[in-house]
Amino acid sequence: MTNLGPHLHRIGDDLVAAYLVVTDEGVTVIDAGLAGHWHDLRRELTAMGRTLADVRGVVLTHGDTDHIGFAERLRRECNVPVYIGAADAARARGEEKYSPDSWGPKKVLPMTGFLWHTIRKGGLRTTYLTEVVPVTDGQVLDLPGAPRVIALPGHSAGSIAVHVPVADAVFVGDGLTTRHVLTGRTGPQPAPFTDEPQQALDSLERLAGIEAKWLLPGHGAPWSGGIPAGVRAIRTAAATS
């Protein structure tokens, strides 16, 4: 768990992460990691002097199981709405099963470590969402931090980025990664398990012009080197992979 600023906290680690946007109005959760991150969420809220009652909403960058982990529990037990890109709603509800054609490059030790971490954190007992609130490109949500939705298709059809100015951050889910969970390679690069790799690269242009300190993926270390530099690094990595 990491404090990235007065309005921004990370739970989880470089293998799987979720984020909290914290304001006087309450807390917005960006992605929900794995089921076992529920305990990390509660610990981080307690450390901030907050409770689950302060959580106003969850925004999911996409519907994969390592991003929806505790979302349904929070929705069901605390009546917290869960927002997701419209084209990923079925995936988050478990109606659209995802089975990639290829895992792409991999190394035994990093891949095994990621799979073991996923199992240890409850990845085999994911509870799919029963209700979601679909969102669309450009929508500003009535949640702490006023998160703005940016369509970022490619990793999945409904992948989104989320820009939160008060946190000085753009959350990108698996639109990119700074730690390839199957190879262990670090630094900005395309994420594995991507439906449409070229579309995912093209979608990064939608982040151009956004000024934010933090570019925050669901896997890997937070990137604070600027969005343009991050995008350039990803394109270079894609060209040489």
ZIQUI-V193978 format. One record per residue. N is the residue number from 0. RES is the residue in one letter. SS is DSSP state (~ for helix, > for strand, _ for the rest). Layout:
# ZIQUI-V193978
n-><N,N>
res-><RES,RES>
ss-><SS,SS>
This chain:
# ZIQUI-V193978
n-><0,1,2,3,4,5,6,7,8,9,10,11,12,13,14,15,16,17,18,19,20,21,22,23,24,25,26,27,28,29,30,31,32,33,34,35,36,37,38,39,40,41,42,43,44,45,46,47,48,49,50,51,52,53,54,55,56,57,58,59,60,61,62,63,64,65,66,67,68,69,70,71,72,73,74,75,76,77,78,79,80,81,82,83,84,85,86,87,88,89,90,91,92,93,94,95,96,97,98,99,100,101,102,103,104,105,106,107,108,109,110,111,112,113,114,115,116,117,118,119,120,121,122,123,124,125,126,127,128,129,130,131,132,133,134,135,136,137,138,139,140,141,142,143,144,145,146,147,148,149,150,151,152,153,154,155,156,157,158,159,160,161,162,163,164,165,166,167,168,169,170,171,172,173,174,175,176,177,178,179,180,181,182,183,184,185,186,187,188,189,190,191,192,193,194,195,196,197,198,199,200,201,202,203,204,205,206,207,208,209,210,211,212,213,214,215,216,217,218,219,220,221,222,223,224,225,226,227,228,229,230,231,232,233,234,235,236,237,238,239,240>
res-><M,T,N,L,G,P,H,L,H,R,I,G,D,D,L,V,A,A,Y,L,V,V,T,D,E,G,V,T,V,I,D,A,G,L,A,G,H,W,H,D,L,R,R,E,L,T,A,M,G,R,T,L,A,D,V,R,G,V,V,L,T,H,G,D,T,D,H,I,G,F,A,E,R,L,R,R,E,C,N,V,P,V,Y,I,G,A,A,D,A,A,R,A,R,G,E,E,K,Y,S,P,D,S,W,G,P,K,K,V,L,P,M,T,G,F,L,W,H,T,I,R,K,G,G,L,R,T,T,Y,L,T,E,V,V,P,V,T,D,G,Q,V,L,D,L,P,G,A,P,R,V,I,A,L,P,G,H,S,A,G,S,I,A,V,H,V,P,V,A,D,A,V,F,V,G,D,G,L,T,T,R,H,V,L,T,G,R,T,G,P,Q,P,A,P,F,T,D,E,P,Q,Q,A,L,D,S,L,E,R,L,A,G,I,E,A,K,W,L,L,P,G,H,G,A,P,W,S,G,G,I,P,A,G,V,R,A,I,R,T,A,A,A,T,S>
ss-><_,>,>,>,>,_,_,>,>,>,>,>,_,_,_,_,>,>,>,>,>,>,>,_,_,>,>,>,>,>,_,_,_,_,_,_,~,~,~,~,~,~,~,~,~,~,~,_,_,_,_,~,~,~,>,>,>,>,>,>,_,_,_,_,_,_,_,_,_,_,~,~,~,~,~,~,~,~,_,_,>,>,>,>,>,~,~,~,~,~,~,~,_,_,_,_,_,_,_,_,_,_,_,_,_,_,_,~,~,~,~,~,~,~,~,~,~,~,~,~,_,_,~,~,~,_,_,_,_,_,_,_,>,>,>,_,_,_,_,>,_,_,_,_,_,_,_,>,>,>,>,_,_,_,_,_,_,_,_,>,>,>,>,>,~,~,~,_,>,>,>,>,>,_,_,_,>,>,>,_,_,_,_,_,_,>,>,>,>,_,_,_,_,_,_,_,~,~,~,~,~,~,~,~,~,~,~,_,_,_,_,_,_,>,>,>,>,_,_,_,_,_,>,_,_,_,~,~,~,~,~,~,~,~,~,~,~,~,~,~,_>
